[in-house]
């Protein structure tokens, strides 16, 4: 193309109001043109973002679009444009796709400063006490800030969220002499059915009785081994004899991710419910149309394909239990504690909020005759053998494999399938590892 033709080409675009972005050679089918030295919209507007969770890059701005690639938390992406409904158009390793803006943040510039909170502090949605509280952090928490806001407020980033804090309650970190951030608050859980009383004594009136496995909001220690808690907005007391602190428990920031890791150290947000639950089309060991037949839409489609593929190879499967609500998991775990005690129950059942069934991505299956459902006798059957060999072809893994109890925290469950998508499932299968080991987390 001559310089004259080039100028005509750009003028025509300007007149018609068209804007274009070139990301990699040939994106618009114009790879035969030489635009060297000509600035493009992409080069002028591109910004670097960092993923705040393991994240799918999709072919369009929707979870219904195909996954182009999956990138790990902390990876940098080049954002080249905004898309509808909170999605961003990105460039990654020569590919163009879309990611949810919920799980990325602008990469910090060289002017980023680290601050430490000097008191328990509200992070708000705007630079004012009249703005909504985004999250409350404890004294000693580290926050990063890239800019000042008006009236003594700082714009800060914390665990992938952006908000504002008053400068009155933070101080700039000065390096190694600065105290370390406060450790993550422990999650407390009832290890038996437990009375909440009005005073720190069995003589206090019973305000409520909580089921084993219920998480407690402990606010202070009281005398004689009692703990002060908040329950339904009221202060009450429980015996510390029936309470356990689960140090290091974290709430996952990406519950909607297909690859979310939920285990004994990583829990779902309180009363989380997946947004895209649908009834599966596979046969179950029961006829009733209950929540146990539901999965997230992508996983539901994949399990139907897995069942069909097994059938073609002479293997018949039945579903046993898929989705469980938080309330259902609470009742189930409590019943196991009543039967076997807390410690034993925790080896095969999950605390409410830490069950994969609550994600809508897990399902227990069994043989076509319904026997050995969620029982050790399922291991070694032709159905279990087929699943171990072929589940990854459909995007599923055996979530709790044999010999990995120390990693997963659960005994071997050859019947428990977890949907993670084909690329991740096949990588996990080929390496003989767990989901935790794949992402290098606990």
C-alpha positions in Angstrom: 0.0 0.0 0.0 1.4 3.4 -0.9 1.6 6.3 1.5 -1.2 8.0 -0.4 -3.4 5.0 -0.2 -2.6 4.6 3.5 -3.7 8.2 4.2 -7.0 7.6 2.3 -7.6 4.5 4.2 -7.2 6.2 7.6 -9.3 9.2 6.5 -12.1 6.9 5.5 -12.0 5.3 8.9 -12.1 8.7 10.6 -15.0 9.9 8.5 -17.2 6.8 9.2 -16.3 6.9 12.9 -14.8 3.5 12.9 -12.2 2.6 15.6 -10.1 -0.6 15.3 -7.6 -2.5 17.2 -4.9 -4.8 15.9 -3.8 -7.5 18.4 -1.4 -9.8 16.8 -0.9 -10.2 13.0 -4.0 -10.8 11.0 -6.7 -10.0 13.6 -8.7 -8.1 11.1 -7.5 -10.1 8.1 -5.2 -7.2 7.1 -1.9 -9.0 7.7 -0.7 -8.2 4.1 -0.7 -4.4 5.0 2.4 -2.8 6.6 1.3 -0.5 9.4 4.8 -0.1 10.9 5.1 3.3 12.5 1.3 3.9 12.4 -0.1 4.1 15.9 -3.2 1.9 16.6 -5.9 2.2 19.1 -4.6 -0.9 21.0 -1.1 0.5 21.5 -2.5 3.8 22.7 -5.2 2.4 25.1 -3.7 -1.0 26.3 -3.3 -1.3 30.0 -1.7 -4.1 32.1 -4.0 -5.9 34.6 -3.2 -8.7 37.0 -5.5 -11.7 37.7 -6.7 -11.9 41.3 -7.7 -15.6 40.8 -7.2 -18.5 38.4 -9.2 -17.3 35.4 -10.7 -18.5 32.1 -10.1 -16.4 29.0 -13.1 -16.9 26.8 -13.9 -16.4 23.1 -16.7 -13.9 23.9 -17.9 -11.8 26.8 -19.9 -14.5 28.6 -19.4 -17.7 30.6 -21.3 -19.5 27.8 -18.5 -18.8 25.4 -15.6 -21.3 24.8 -12.5 -21.3 27.0 -9.4 -20.2 25.0 -7.0 -20.5 27.9 -6.9 -20.7 31.6 -4.4 -18.5 33.4 -3.2 -18.6 37.0 -3.7 -16.0 39.7 -1.1 -13.3 39.5 -0.6 -13.5 35.7 -0.5 -10.2 33.7 -2.9 -9.6 30.9 -3.0 -6.7 28.4 -6.5 -5.2 28.4 -7.2 -3.6 25.0 -10.9 -2.6 25.4 -14.0 -2.7 27.4 -16.9 -5.2 26.6 -20.5 -5.4 27.8 -21.6 -6.6 31.2 -18.4 -6.1 33.1 -16.1 -8.0 30.7 -12.7 -6.9 29.4 -11.1 -7.7 26.0 -7.6 -8.9 26.6 -4.5 -10.0 24.8 -2.5 -13.0 26.2 0.3 -14.9 24.4 -0.9 -13.7 21.0 -4.5 -14.6 21.6 -7.4 -12.2 22.0 -10.3 -13.1 24.3 -12.5 -11.9 27.1 -12.3 -12.0 30.9 -14.6 -11.0 33.7 -13.4 -7.7 35.3 -14.4 -9.1 38.7 -11.2 -11.2 38.8 -8.6 -8.7 37.5 -7.1 -5.5 38.8 -4.9 -2.9 37.3 -1.3 -3.7 37.8 0.3 -1.4 40.3 2.5 1.4 39.0 5.9 2.3 40.3 4.2 4.8 42.7 2.4 2.2 44.6 2.8 2.5 48.4 2.1 0.0 51.2 0.2 1.1 54.3 -0.6 -0.6 57.5 -3.8 -0.1 59.4 -3.4 1.2 62.9 -6.9 0.1 64.0 -9.7 -2.1 62.8 -10.9 -0.2 59.7 -13.7 -0.1 57.2 -12.8 0.0 53.5 -15.6 1.9 51.8 -16.8 2.2 48.2 -16.1 6.0 48.1 -14.0 8.6 50.0 -16.6 9.3 52.7 -18.1 7.6 55.8 -21.5 7.8 54.0 -20.2 5.3 51.4 -21.0 1.6 51.7 -18.6 -0.6 53.5 -16.8 -3.0 51.1 -14.9 -5.0 53.7 -13.7 -4.5 57.3 -10.0 -5.3 58.0 -8.2 -5.8 61.2 -5.4 -3.6 62.8 -2.1 -4.5 61.3 -3.5 -5.4 57.8 -1.3 -4.2 54.9 -3.0 -2.2 52.1 -1.6 -1.0 48.8 -2.4 2.5 47.5 -1.7 4.1 44.2 -3.3 7.5 44.6 -4.6 10.0 47.2 -8.3 10.9 47.3 -9.9 14.0 48.6 -10.4 15.1 52.2 -7.8 12.8 53.8 -8.8 9.5 52.1 -6.7 6.9 50.3 -7.7 4.8 47.4 -6.5 1.3 48.3 -6.4 -2.3 47.0 -7.1 -5.3 49.3 -7.5 -8.9 48.2 -8.5 -7.9 44.7 -11.0 -5.3 45.9 -10.6 -1.5 45.5 -12.0 1.0 48.0 -11.2 4.0 50.2 -9.9 4.4 53.7 -9.3 7.3 56.0 -5.7 8.3 56.3 -6.3 8.8 60.0 -6.1 5.1 60.6 -3.2 4.0 58.4 0.5 4.7 58.3 3.0 4.2 55.5 5.0 1.0 55.7 8.7 1.7 56.1 10.1 -1.8 55.3 11.4 -4.6 57.5 10.9 -2.7 60.7 7.1 -2.6 60.1 5.1 -5.1 62.0 3.9 -8.1 59.9 0.2 -8.1 58.8 -2.1 -9.6 61.4 -2.7 -13.3 60.7 -5.9 -14.4 59.2 -8.7 -14.6 61.7 -9.5 -18.1 62.8 -12.8 -19.6 61.9 -14.6 -21.2 64.9 -16.8 -24.2 64.5 -19.1 -26.1 66.9 -17.9 -29.7 67.3 -21.2 -30.8 68.8 -24.8 -29.5 69.1 -24.2 -26.4 71.2 -26.3 -24.1 73.4 -25.8 -20.3 73.1 -26.5 -18.8 76.6 -27.1 -15.4 77.9 -24.2 -15.6 80.4 -20.9 -17.5 80.6 -22.4 -20.3 82.6 -24.7 -23.3 82.3 -27.0 -21.3 84.5 -27.5 -18.8 81.8 -30.7 -19.0 79.8 -30.5 -20.8 76.4 -30.8 -18.3 73.5 -30.5 -20.9 70.8 -29.1 -24.3 70.0 -26.6 -24.6 67.1 -25.9 -27.8 65.1 -22.5 -29.4 65.0 -20.5 -27.8 62.2 -22.0 -24.4 62.6 -19.5 -21.6 62.2 -19.3 -19.1 65.1 -18.6 -15.4 65.2 -16.3 -15.4 68.3 -15.7 -11.9 69.6 -13.9 -12.5 72.9 -12.9 -15.1 75.5 -14.8 -15.1 78.7 -14.0 -16.6 82.0 -13.9 -20.3 82.8 -13.4 -21.6 79.2 -16.4 -19.8 77.7 -16.4 -17.8 74.5 -18.4 -14.7 73.7 -20.1 -14.8 70.3 -22.4 -12.8 68.2 -25.5 -14.7 67.1 -28.3 -13.1 65.1 -27.1 -9.6 66.1 -27.1 -10.5 69.8 -24.2 -11.3 72.2 -24.2 -14.8 73.7 -21.8 -17.3 75.3 -20.8 -20.9 74.4 -18.6 -23.4 76.1 -15.1 -23.5 74.6 -15.1 -27.3 75.3 -17.3 -27.8 72.2 -15.7 -25.2 69.9 -12.7 -25.5 67.6 -10.6 -22.8 66.0 -9.8 -23.5 62.4 -6.7 -21.3 61.9 -5.8 -20.2 58.4 -9.3 -20.8 56.9 -9.9 -18.4 54.0 -12.9 -17.4 52.1 -12.4 -17.9 48.3 -12.6 -14.8 46.2 -13.6 -16.6 43.0 -16.5 -18.9 43.9 -18.0 -18.7 40.4 -14.7 -20.0 38.8 -14.9 -23.4 37.2 -11.5 -24.1 38.8 -12.3 -22.8 42.3 -10.5 -24.8 45.0 -12.8 -25.5 48.0 -11.3 -27.6 50.8 -10.6 -27.6 54.5 -8.6 -24.3 54.2 -10.7 -22.5 51.6 -14.4 -22.0 52.1 -17.2 -20.5 50.0 -18.8 -17.2 51.0 -21.5 -17.7 53.6 -24.6 -19.2 52.1 -23.2 -19.0 48.6 -25.5 -20.3 45.8 -24.3 -20.8 42.2 -26.1 -18.6 39.7 -26.5 -21.1 36.9 -27.7 -24.3 38.5 -29.8 -26.5 36.2 -31.2 -30.0 36.4 -29.0 -32.6 34.9 -30.3 -35.0 32.3 -28.6 -38.1 33.6 -30.3 -40.9 35.5 -30.0 -41.0 39.3 -30.6 -43.7 42.0 -33.9 -41.9 42.9 -36.8 -40.4 40.9 -37.6 -37.3 42.9 -36.7 -34.0 41.3 -34.6 -32.5 44.1 -31.6 -30.2 44.4 -29.3 -33.2 44.3 -29.9 -33.6 40.6 -28.7 -30.1 39.9 -25.3 -28.9 38.7 -23.9 -25.7 37.2 -24.9 -25.6 33.5 -21.4 -26.3 32.0 -20.8 -29.2 34.4 -24.3 -30.5 33.7 -23.7 -30.7 30.0 -20.3 -32.4 30.6 -21.6 -35.1 32.9 -24.3 -35.9 30.3 -21.5 -36.4 27.8 -19.5 -38.5 30.2 -22.5 -40.8 30.9 -23.2 -41.2 27.2 -19.5 -42.0 26.5 -19.5 -44.6 29.3 -22.6 -46.2 27.9 -21.1 -46.6 24.4 -18.3 -48.6 26.0 -20.6 -50.8 28.0 -20.4 -49.0 31.3 -23.7 -47.9 32.9 -23.6 -45.2 35.6 -26.1 -43.5 37.9 -25.9 -40.2 39.7 -26.1 -40.3 43.5 -25.8 -36.7 44.7 -24.7 -33.5 42.9 -25.5 -30.1 44.3 -26.2 -29.6 48.0 -27.3 -26.3 49.5 -25.5 -24.8 52.5 -28.5 -25.8 54.7 -28.4 -29.4 53.4 -24.7 -29.7 54.0 -25.2 -28.4 57.6 -27.8 -31.0 58.4 -25.7 -33.8 56.8 -22.5 -32.9 58.6 -24.3 -32.5 61.9 -25.8 -36.0 61.5 -22.4 -37.5 60.9 -20.9 -35.8 63.9 -23.8 -37.2 66.0 -23.1 -40.7 64.7 -19.2 -40.8 64.6 -18.0 -37.7 66.4 -16.5 -34.6 65.0 -12.9 -35.8 64.2 -14.0 -39.0 62.3 -16.8 -37.2 60.5 -14.4 -34.6 59.2 -12.4 -37.3 57.4 -15.2 -38.1 55.0 -17.7 -35.2 55.2 -17.1 -31.4 54.7 -17.9 -28.6 57.1 -20.7 -26.4 55.7 -19.2 -24.0 53.2 -16.2 -26.3 52.4 -18.1 -28.9 50.5 -17.5 -29.3 46.7 -21.1 -30.2 46.4 -22.0 -26.6 47.3 -20.1 -25.4 44.2 -22.5 -27.2 41.8 -19.4 -28.7 40.2 -19.1 -32.0 42.1 -21.1 -35.2 41.8 -21.1 -38.6 43.4 -21.8 -41.5 41.0 -22.3 -45.3 41.2 -22.9 -48.4 39.2 -26.0 -48.9 37.0 -27.6 -51.2 39.5 -27.4 -48.6 42.3 -25.2 -50.7 44.6 -22.0 -49.4 46.3 -23.3 -45.8 46.2 -20.7 -43.7 48.0 -19.2 -46.8 49.6 -15.8 -48.3 49.5 -17.0 -51.3 47.5 -17.3 -49.0 44.5 -13.5 -48.9 44.2 -12.1 -51.6 41.9 -15.4 -52.0 40.0 -15.3 -51.7 36.2 -17.2 -48.5 36.6 -14.6 -47.0 38.9 -11.8 -48.2 36.6 -13.5 -46.6 33.6 -14.0 -43.3 35.4 -10.3 -43.2 36.5 -9.2 -43.8 32.9 -11.7 -41.6 31.0 -13.2 -38.9 33.3 -10.6 -36.3 32.3 -11.6 -36.6 28.6 -14.9 -34.9 29.7 -13.4 -32.3 32.0 -13.7 -34.3 35.3 -11.2 -35.5 37.9 -11.4 -38.0 40.7 -11.2 -35.3 43.3 -10.0 -37.4 46.2 -7.6 -40.0 44.8 -5.9 -42.9 46.6 -2.7 -42.0 48.3 -3.4 -38.3 48.4 -5.3 -38.2 51.7 -2.6 -35.9 53.3 -3.1 -33.4 50.5 -6.9 -33.4 50.1 -7.7 -34.0 53.7 -10.2 -36.7 52.7 -10.1 -40.5 52.3 -10.1 -42.1 48.8 -13.4 -41.5 47.0 -13.4 -43.1 43.6 -17.1 -42.1 43.1 -16.6 -38.3 43.7 -16.1 -36.5 40.4 -15.3 -32.8 40.1 -15.7 -30.7 36.9 -12.7 -28.4 36.2 -12.8 -28.3 32.4 -10.9 -30.5 29.9 -7.5 -28.7 29.8 -7.1 -28.7 33.6 -8.5 -32.2 34.1 -6.2 -33.7 31.5 -3.2 -32.0 33.0 -4.0 -33.2 36.5 -4.6 -36.8 35.2 -1.4 -36.9 33.2 0.7 -35.8 36.2 -1.1 -37.9 38.7 -1.7 -35.0 41.0 -4.6 -33.3 42.9 -6.3 -30.0 42.3 -4.4 -28.5 45.2 -1.1 -29.6 43.8 -2.0 -28.4 40.3 -2.4 -24.8 41.7 0.3 -25.1 44.3 -2.1 -24.2 47.2 -3.3 -25.8 50.3 
